[in-house]
């Protein structure tokens, strides 16, 4: 939430910062702003309400020149979206500016204190207390030492914050600091120039040599490099990581939206997820980053999976896979609930976090709770080098490549695939999956990217989905039904529809319909039934009958060539046949495309749905 980009070097800073912010706009688009030190040595600030295009237009009209700068794209917490609440926020004399990602939990106390000292507040934001605090300590106690003033100010803050500070009195440097889980801060090295950003894609065009700032660390960044310190001022040695993402992976290319691109590249992303992990000769999976040797697996008594949103629905499938393949009890919790129920944690437990961004603050807090209770921890994560991957005992990358669209798509199919691999890995270590099943699954997994690719090819080139969305986009409510493996897919399908098209949609276990939701069924409430040919196919057919008997419209996701369902349902979206455990990975794809096409017809902003942001770094 909120995106930050900074640059120092020989080039013009504003275009680099703006381009970086464009890659981070998924993190918030309530307002945007930028500051550079201009030729007169003054800080020039431009801020605008709304999306980055507004700021870009403003800069075209009122250009800024300078080779050191910082920018911000905002997801509003304190104070509504407006120009005056947009970052950067400046000190009273305009000598320094601050951009922030996070929340100052004690901002009311700090504001009252600063007001008593004579500070005037121009905005409703919590960020403004930070700039005034730094300004105050700069002149009181820190003897004009900028880094020391930032450290001192941060000591007063409660809650997570990542800040970048620019001062006209120190025109050769940017100071970045991080307190708690406020979202990432990455520092990138170029040739005689340096970059800062909240996330790697923002600076991937310029550098792949990335250093991650941890909580309670700061970086003093000049064109020649960065020096790292802890918040007590002690130097910290840090090693950069070489990121092997292709910069074009974070660009839209020929596609209209990132979400469209990310849906349609799932054939490729699933190949990457599986690459190097299937061993055909031993019919096994190889996951060397788990840090879980077979004897550790055999000591496990329980697995807990924590996640939020789409990742939570992936976790529901993980429960199914791990219990079925490894015969270990699995509980699944919303990460945002986990630590508030005083969970029972033991050292015979593995806590798995699923998180695309690796930054979701609720998920990181749940991991911390688990770690303190003595459990082993594992992150299934997409963002390379992100916090979740760094704090866990082991990790498994989704390898889906950068996901920019706010609605998660390819990371969902990648994380479900990772969970299936994990289930198999645990099962093979515990001897609970026989060789024939392993062979069958390893083979089925190897064909998965091809099947997804075929399905998507047809969806991309045909008119099936467009025609369907033409007919259905006027409805205001949808019910999604699935059973067993397809219940999480019903939830995920409903979430995709509601978050990008703003149509109300409920995902429900099909068998529960008769216990209440069936009362909602009428001709105004279409039902999406996820009913491929699996072991409970007949049960899903009877749910479809029940909806039809009450005058409801049915859109079914079914196995290709299923003529029976063609007769029962009003509309059918087909998926190829495969092993039962892999069906949900294919079944979700038509629901992603359907939600996308529906949103387009309702004129919604697919990549930046209202009120949402990717990487939820506030509680
Ligand atoms: C929905 C979506 C969100 C995220 C959730 C968790 O499309 O993207 O529901 O899944 O905010 O995010 P991560 O996986 O980054 O922890």
Boltz pocket constraint, residues with backbone or C-beta under 6 A from the ligand:
constraints:
  - pocket:
      binder: B
      contacts: [[A, 308], [A, 309], [A, 310], [A, 311], [A, 312], [A, 354], [A, 355], [A, 356], [A, 357], [A, 358], [A, 359], [A, 360], [A, 363], [A, 406], [A, 407], [A, 408], [A, 409], [A, 495], [A, 499], [A, 613], [A, 615], [A, 616]]
      max_distance: 6.0
